[in-house]
Amino acid sequence: MPRILGRAPSVIVVLILVFPGCVPGHDERQPERQQPDDATIRDILAKRVDAKQSVGITVGIHNLQTSRFISFGTFNGPGTSAVSEETIFEIGSITKTFTATVLADMVSRGEVALDDAVARYLPPQVRLPSRNGKQITLLDLATHTSGLPAFPANMEPADSGNPFADYTQQQLYAFLSSHELARDPGEQYQYSNLGMALLGHVLARRTGMTYEALVLERVLRPLDMNDTWIALTPALRLRFAPGHDASLTLQKSWDMPALAGSGAFRSTARDMMKFLSAYSRPAGTSLERVAPLALEPRRPAEDASVSVGLGWHIVERNGRRFAGVNGQTGCYAAFAGFSMSSGTHVVVLSNSARSVDDIGWHLIDPSIPVQTSFVAERTEIVLEPSGLDRFVGRYNLSPTDVIIITRNGDSLWARISGLDYQLFAEGRQRFFIKAVDAQLAFNVDGSGNTTGLTLRYDGRKFTAQKRP
């Protein structure tokens, strides 16, 4: 059961994100520390693969002078093809920047306006939620401030290995028509895969095209990104690296027909470098009018140093400006970002569900350290099944986010944002998730009653109190 933990209040969010960004129209080139050479980058990747953090990783990096690609690892271990800049990976939430680029393009053409109510582009029978007289706008969706949750709550996947494959447009409409917002649209940042998926859906409806065809026409083909698709041809599938969960177990790739705008695209490092190059230097490209609209800071994010453009997270760090996004599905991880002060842009693609963000940021700005130590492989132990019942219940992460712990036979499961993860014991109260690199510990009082839990992911800690 795949999923992804993000930095938003919804702790585990499929197709992750979270980054620094850049400000539109800022074209100065300030000197930064020299980027690592190819041998150093290859060593970083080799250590990551040798530490069983990935099976194969490929990097694209461009500074003011040159572009280069460095890869290490394979499709699926010894005896399989080596990964390269031509290898296709799922890119998860990086898809959101394609969706937002389409929005900026349509705004620049006068086809839509950022303050248009989303309901205007939905069938009349769909009752999109509003609150205190405020309707959700296209800008709200593009900046994760719509008030919509990370995922629709009516997901019941038949196949947990491909959890979005059977979620339909009709189910999406049913959820939107029944959902009540917990906060006003535009009031507060809350990362929402659902919101960005809805944005892609309504933009496609506005043009009368499918979402994939719309992105191909407005974004990918003008940039000569010919290896970037949702539906891969048989020839492209030969270059599609199999994905692996955080324990490096081979997993299925994801299909997201009703939520495509949030994370359905697959791409190569070579294609993604074309996209980043156009964003970092849009003059003379098809993004010349689009990039400034997308990169303008629109709303504050959770961190005071981070703002949100259209699909991009924008940050100032040590006097420098960056734009970035990351992605993670059940068996892939990705990073894409660039520095507006140096012009450096970087993509990192991996065929396992462990973050590669630190590699990406280090290559953009070498003053940001790369991770060099990793937790040893976790050891599963067996607990008495009857002792698991005390952990069952609902745990409040926030007013709108709940972790539901259930027992199924001899196993505990955690449902977060509509998806389920099996928990594996490594102590009497400590568990880990194999699908992603996350750990969960239950808090127990002196009487043996469970009072809450602590979830750890990517160096961050989240606490939740158990409901009575």
C-alpha distance (Angstrom), angle and dihedral (degrees) to the residues before:
residue distance angle dihedral
M1 . . .
P2 3.54 . .
R3 3.60 129.6 .
I4 3.63 143.6 136.1
L5 3.63 135.1 -118.4
G6 3.70 116.3 -137.5
R7 3.70 136.0 -178.8
A8 3.74 96.1 -111.1
P9 3.79 123.5 101.2
S10 3.79 86.0 -92.4
V11 3.73 92.6 76.1
I12 3.76 99.9 -161.1
V13 3.72 109.9 43.5
V14 3.74 126.2 163.1
L15 3.76 113.9 -121.7
I16 3.67 98.9 23.9
L17 3.76 131.1 -144.4
V18 3.70 141.3 172.2
F19 3.68 125.8 144.4
P20 3.66 157.8 138.1
G21 3.65 123.1 -94.3
C22 3.71 153.6 -168.4
V23 3.74 138.0 -111.6
P24 3.82 122.8 -119.2
G25 3.74 119.6 -104.2
H26 3.82 93.2 15.1
D27 3.79 104.8 132.8
E28 3.79 107.0 156.0
R29 3.79 116.0 126.2
Q30 3.78 112.3 -141.7
P31 3.80 121.5 -175.0
E32 3.78 115.6 -104.8
R33 3.76 133.1 178.8
Q34 3.78 113.2 -64.8
Q35 3.79 114.5 -91.1
P36 3.82 117.1 -115.3
D37 3.79 116.6 -91.9
D38 3.80 122.8 -114.1
A39 3.81 94.4 -93.8
T40 3.80 91.8 52.7
I41 3.80 92.4 48.3
R42 3.79 91.7 47.8
D43 3.80 88.9 51.4
I44 3.83 90.3 52.8
L45 3.81 90.3 51.9
A46 3.80 93.8 44.3
K47 3.80 91.9 52.5
R48 3.81 89.8 49.8
V49 3.80 92.6 51.9
D50 3.81 93.6 41.7
A51 3.82 88.8 52.4
K52 3.83 88.3 56.2
Q53 3.77 93.2 -113.7
S54 3.80 92.2 125.1
V55 3.78 142.5 -0.7
G56 3.81 96.4 -139.6
I57 3.80 134.9 1.7
T58 3.78 131.3 -175.5
V59 3.80 126.7 -168.7
G60 3.79 132.5 -163.3
I61 3.80 118.4 -166.2
H62 3.80 132.1 177.4
N63 3.77 128.9 -176.9
L64 3.79 126.7 174.0
Q65 3.77 93.1 -71.2
T66 3.78 111.3 35.6
S67 3.80 150.7 1.7
R68 3.78 122.5 -130.4
F69 3.79 138.9 173.4
I70 3.79 126.9 -145.1
S71 3.80 124.6 -177.2
F72 3.77 139.0 176.9
G73 3.79 131.8 -177.3
T74 3.76 137.5 24.7
F75 3.78 145.7 -89.8
N76 3.80 94.6 -98.6
G77 3.79 112.1 -11.7
P78 3.82 133.9 -73.7
G79 3.77 115.9 -2.2
T80 3.82 94.9 24.3
S81 3.79 130.1 102.9
A82 3.79 119.8 -71.3
V83 3.82 116.0 -115.5
S84 3.80 118.1 -115.6
E85 3.80 142.3 163.1
E86 3.82 87.1 -76.6
T87 3.83 93.6 56.3
I88 3.81 115.6 109.3
F89 3.81 119.7 -131.3
E90 3.78 135.0 174.0
I91 3.81 106.6 -101.7
G92 3.81 98.9 -164.2
S93 3.80 114.1 -169.4
I94 3.78 93.8 9.9
T95 3.82 80.7 82.1
K96 3.81 85.9 73.0
T97 3.79 90.1 69.5
F98 3.83 88.6 56.9
T99 3.81 89.6 51.2
A100 3.80 91.6 48.3
T101 3.80 91.5 46.1
V102 3.80 89.2 56.2
L103 3.81 88.6 51.0
A104 3.81 91.9 51.2
D105 3.80 90.1 47.4
M106 3.80 92.2 51.3
V107 3.81 90.8 47.5
S108 3.82 90.5 50.9
R109 3.83 89.3 52.4
G110 3.81 93.4 47.9
E111 3.81 92.5 -116.4
V112 3.81 93.4 123.7
A113 3.82 137.5 1.8
L114 3.79 126.5 -133.5
D115 3.80 91.7 -122.6
D116 3.81 93.7 52.0
A117 3.80 112.3 125.3
V118 3.80 109.8 -111.9
A119 3.81 90.2 -137.5
R120 3.79 87.9 68.4
Y121 3.82 89.3 71.3
L122 3.80 98.5 44.3
P123 3.81 128.7 83.5
P124 3.81 111.9 -87.0
Q125 3.80 92.5 -114.7
V126 3.83 91.2 62.9
R127 3.81 111.5 91.0
L128 3.79 105.0 -155.3
P129 3.81 108.8 -159.3
S130 3.79 120.7 -109.1
R131 3.79 131.7 177.9
N132 3.78 133.6 -147.4
G133 3.78 89.9 -7.7
K134 3.82 93.3 -55.1
Q135 3.78 117.9 125.8
I136 3.79 124.9 -154.4
T137 3.82 111.0 -103.1
L138 3.79 133.0 -160.0
L139 3.81 88.0 -106.0
D140 3.81 90.7 55.0
L141 3.80 90.8 54.6
A142 3.81 93.8 46.6
T143 3.82 93.4 50.4
H144 3.82 99.8 42.3
T145 3.80 91.9 -114.0
S146 3.81 100.1 112.4
G147 3.81 94.2 104.4
L148 3.81 90.0 -123.6
P149 3.82 115.6 135.5
A150 3.80 126.1 -107.7
F151 3.81 90.7 -99.1
P152 3.79 136.9 2.1
A153 3.79 111.5 -89.7
N154 3.82 94.7 -136.3
M155 3.80 96.0 73.2
E156 3.80 113.6 127.2
P157 3.81 104.5 164.9
A158 3.77 117.9 -158.6
D159 3.81 89.1 -153.6
S160 3.81 115.4 40.2
G161 3.80 88.6 -166.5
N162 3.81 90.0 63.9
P163 3.80 100.7 25.4
F164 3.81 101.2 173.0
A165 3.78 99.1 42.6
D166 3.81 95.8 95.3
Y167 3.81 98.6 35.7
T168 3.79 106.3 114.4
Q169 3.78 138.5 -155.4
Q170 3.80 88.3 -115.0
Q171 3.82 90.5 56.7
L172 3.80 89.6 48.3
Y173 3.79 91.4 52.8
A174 3.80 91.1 46.6
F175 3.79 92.0 52.7
L176 3.80 94.1 47.3
S177 3.81 91.0 49.0
S178 3.81 92.9 52.8
H179 3.80 102.2 36.4
E180 3.80 122.2 106.3
L181 3.79 118.7 -153.4
A182 3.81 118.0 -124.5
R183 3.82 92.4 -156.0
D184 3.78 137.9 21.8
P185 3.81 118.2 -85.5
G186 3.79 110.3 -97.6
E187 3.79 93.0 18.7
Q188 3.79 102.8 105.1
Y189 3.79 141.8 5.3
Q190 3.79 114.2 -106.0
Y191 3.78 117.4 161.1
S192 3.79 109.0 -118.8
N193 3.77 127.1 -175.8
L194 3.79 86.5 -179.2
G195 3.80 91.5 56.6
M196 3.80 94.3 52.4
A197 3.80 91.5 44.1
L198 3.80 88.8 53.0
L199 3.81 89.8 49.8
G200 3.79 91.3 54.7
H201 3.80 89.8 47.2
V202 3.80 96.7 51.9
L203 3.80 93.7 44.2
A204 3.80 88.9 53.1
R205 3.82 89.8 49.3
R206 3.80 90.3 49.7
T207 3.81 91.3 56.5
G208 3.79 97.7 36.5
M209 3.81 90.8 -123.3
T210 3.78 134.3 113.9
Y211 3.79 114.5 -98.2
E212 3.80 92.9 -112.5
A213 3.82 93.2 48.2
L214 3.81 90.4 49.1
V215 3.81 93.5 52.9
L216 3.79 91.0 44.9
E217 3.81 92.0 52.7
R218 3.81 99.9 41.5
V219 3.81 103.1 33.0
L220 3.79 118.7 9.2
R221 3.80 107.0 41.5
P222 3.84 95.3 46.3
L223 3.82 87.3 55.3
D224 3.82 93.3 45.9
M225 3.84 91.1 -116.7
N226 3.78 94.2 155.0
D227 3.81 97.7 159.0
T228 3.82 96.1 56.5
W229 3.80 115.1 98.2
I230 3.78 144.7 132.0
A231 3.81 95.3 -140.4
L232 3.80 108.3 45.9
T233 3.78 122.4 -149.4
P234 3.83 118.3 -128.8
A235 3.81 89.3 -101.9
L236 3.81 92.6 51.9
R237 3.80 91.4 46.9
L238 3.79 88.5 64.2
R239 3.81 86.6 66.2
F240 3.82 95.7 42.5
A241 3.81 107.9 110.6
P242 3.82 114.1 -138.1
G243 3.80 112.7 -113.1
H244 3.81 129.4 -124.9
D245 3.78 132.8 -160.3
A246 3.82 123.1 -125.4
S247 3.81 90.8 -79.2
L248 3.84 88.9 52.6
T249 3.80 92.7 -111.9
L250 3.79 112.1 150.4
Q251 3.83 110.8 -105.4
K252 3.79 139.1 -178.7
S253 3.78 120.8 -93.7
W254 3.79 115.8 -114.9
D255 3.80 130.2 -104.7
M256 3.82 117.5 -160.7
P257 3.82 109.4 177.6
A258 3.82 97.1 160.5
L259 3.82 97.0 34.3
A260 3.80 100.1 37.9
G261 3.81 96.3 131.9
S262 3.78 91.4 66.7
G263 3.79 100.5 55.3
A264 3.80 120.6 -28.6
F265 3.82 104.1 117.7
R266 3.81 127.5 105.0
S267 3.79 121.8 -157.7
T268 3.81 147.8 158.7
A269 3.78 131.1 -112.9
R270 3.80 89.4 -113.6
D271 3.80 93.1 54.8
M272 3.80 93.4 43.9
M273 3.80 90.3 53.6
K274 3.81 88.7 57.3
F275 3.80 89.1 54.0
L276 3.80 93.9 47.9
S277 3.79 92.3 45.0
A278 3.81 90.7 55.7
Y279 3.80 91.6 48.4
S280 3.81 95.0 46.8
R281 3.81 92.6 46.8
P282 3.82 106.9 18.2
A283 3.83 97.8 165.5
G284 3.78 109.6 116.2
T285 3.81 93.9 9.5
S286 3.80 132.2 101.5
L287 3.82 87.3 -99.6
E288 3.81 95.5 58.9
R289 3.82 93.4 111.1
V290 3.78 95.1 27.1
A291 3.80 105.3 53.0
P292 3.83 96.3 60.9
L293 3.81 90.0 52.7
A294 3.80 93.2 48.1
L295 3.81 95.4 44.9
E296 3.78 98.2 47.7
P297 3.83 109.1 112.3
R298 3.81 106.1 -113.8
R299 3.80 109.0 166.2
P300 3.82 136.7 11.5
A301 3.80 118.4 -105.1
E302 3.80 125.7 -148.8
D303 3.78 94.8 -81.5
A304 3.82 115.0 65.7
S305 3.81 91.0 -133.1
V306 3.81 93.5 53.9
S307 3.78 128.3 76.4
V308 3.79 130.7 177.1
G309 3.77 127.0 -122.1
L310 3.77 122.5 178.5
G311 3.79 100.7 -48.2
W312 3.82 93.4 -30.4
H313 3.79 128.5 99.0
I314 3.76 112.2 -137.6
V315 3.78 125.1 -157.3
E316 3.77 142.8 173.6
R317 3.77 114.4 -145.0
N318 3.78 123.4 176.3
G319 3.78 90.7 -18.7
R320 3.80 93.4 -50.5
R321 3.78 129.1 109.4
F322 3.77 126.4 -134.4
A323 3.79 138.4 176.9
G324 3.75 121.4 -156.8
V325 3.74 152.0 149.7
N326 3.76 134.7 -171.6
G327 3.75 133.5 -156.9
Q328 3.76 138.4 -156.3
T329 3.75 132.3 175.2
G330 3.77 127.6 175.5
C331 3.79 92.8 -72.3
Y332 3.81 110.0 12.1
A333 3.81 137.5 60.4
A334 3.79 129.6 -161.6
F335 3.78 142.4 179.0
A336 3.81 131.4 -167.1
G337 3.77 125.7 174.8
F338 3.78 146.6 133.5
S339 3.77 142.6 -156.0
M340 3.78 116.5 -123.3
S341 3.78 91.4 -161.7
S342 3.80 97.8 53.9
G343 3.80 102.7 21.1
T344 3.79 90.6 -127.0
H345 3.80 114.4 146.2
V346 3.78 128.4 -175.3
V347 3.79 139.7 -172.5
V348 3.81 124.8 -169.5
L349 3.81 121.3 -172.6
S350 3.81 125.9 -175.6
N351 3.80 133.9 179.4
S352 3.80 94.7 -139.0
A353 3.80 133.5 70.6
R354 3.80 97.2 -111.7
S355 3.77 120.7 109.2
V356 3.80 119.7 -98.9
D357 3.80 94.3 -177.9
D358 3.79 94.1 112.4
I359 3.80 90.9 56.7
G360 3.79 91.5 50.3
W361 3.79 95.2 48.8
H362 3.78 92.7 44.6
L363 3.79 91.2 54.0
I364 3.81 91.7 49.4
D365 3.80 93.4 44.7
P366 3.82 115.2 12.8
S367 3.82 90.2 -161.7
I368 3.81 85.6 75.2
P369 3.81 105.9 82.3
V370 3.77 123.6 -125.8
Q371 3.79 119.0 -131.8
T372 3.79 111.6 -100.8
S373 3.81 104.8 170.6
F374 3.78 126.6 60.3
V375 3.78 135.6 -170.5
A376 3.78 113.4 -99.2
E377 3.78 117.3 -111.0
R378 3.79 109.2 -70.4
T379 3.79 120.5 -116.1
E380 3.77 119.2 -134.6
I381 3.80 119.0 -142.6
V382 3.79 130.9 -168.9
L383 3.81 120.0 -114.6
E384 3.78 127.9 -165.7
P385 3.84 103.6 -93.5
S386 3.82 93.6 -136.0
G387 3.80 89.3 59.8
L388 3.79 91.1 61.8
D389 3.80 94.7 69.0
R390 3.80 93.8 79.9
F391 3.81 89.8 65.2
V392 3.81 95.0 53.8
G393 3.80 114.2 109.0
R394 3.79 146.7 73.3
Y395 3.81 122.0 -59.1
N396 3.80 122.9 -163.5
L397 3.80 114.9 -135.3
S398 3.81 91.8 170.4
P399 3.81 137.2 -22.4
T400 3.81 88.8 -77.8
D401 3.82 104.1 28.7
V402 3.80 124.2 74.1
I403 3.81 132.3 176.0
I404 3.80 111.3 -148.7
I405 3.81 116.5 -157.0
T406 3.80 116.7 -160.7
R407 3.78 135.3 172.2
N408 3.78 121.1 -130.3
G409 3.77 110.3 -176.2
D410 3.80 107.8 -57.7
S411 3.82 94.2 -12.8
L412 3.79 138.2 82.8
W413 3.79 120.3 -140.2
A414 3.79 131.0 -165.3
R415 3.79 120.1 -149.7
I416 3.78 112.3 -158.3
S417 3.80 123.2 173.4
G418 3.78 90.5 -14.6
L419 3.81 99.2 -50.5
D420 3.80 128.8 100.5
Y421 3.80 130.0 -131.9
Q422 3.78 125.7 -171.9
L423 3.81 112.8 -127.9
F424 3.81 119.5 -140.1
A425 3.79 119.1 -157.5
E426 3.81 121.1 -123.0
G427 3.82 94.7 162.7
R428 3.80 139.0 6.0
Q429 3.82 91.2 -82.7
R430 3.81 101.1 11.5
F431 3.80 125.1 91.4
F432 3.78 138.1 170.2
I433 3.78 136.4 -154.6
K434 3.79 118.1 -128.8
A435 3.80 96.9 -162.6
V436 3.81 92.1 63.3
D437 3.79 132.9 13.8
A438 3.82 96.6 -96.1
Q439 3.78 136.4 126.1
L440 3.77 131.4 -160.3
A441 3.81 128.3 -162.2
F442 3.80 125.3 -172.2
N443 3.79 119.9 -137.5
V444 3.82 113.1 -134.1
D445 3.81 126.4 -172.1
G446 3.81 127.6 -140.3
S447 3.79 91.3 -86.3
G448 3.80 92.5 55.7
N449 3.80 94.5 -106.6
T450 3.79 118.6 139.9
T451 3.81 110.4 -121.6
G452 3.77 103.2 173.0
L453 3.78 146.4 -38.0
T454 3.78 140.6 -113.2
L455 3.80 120.9 -140.8
R456 3.80 119.7 -161.6
Y457 3.76 123.7 -164.6
D458 3.80 134.0 157.0
G459 3.80 93.4 -9.7
R460 3.80 92.9 -50.9
K461 3.79 129.0 111.3
F462 3.81 126.7 -147.2
T463 3.80 124.5 -173.5
A464 3.80 128.4 -157.8
Q465 3.79 130.6 -174.0
K466 3.78 120.1 -135.6
R467 3.77 115.5 -116.5
P468 3.82 115.5 -121.5
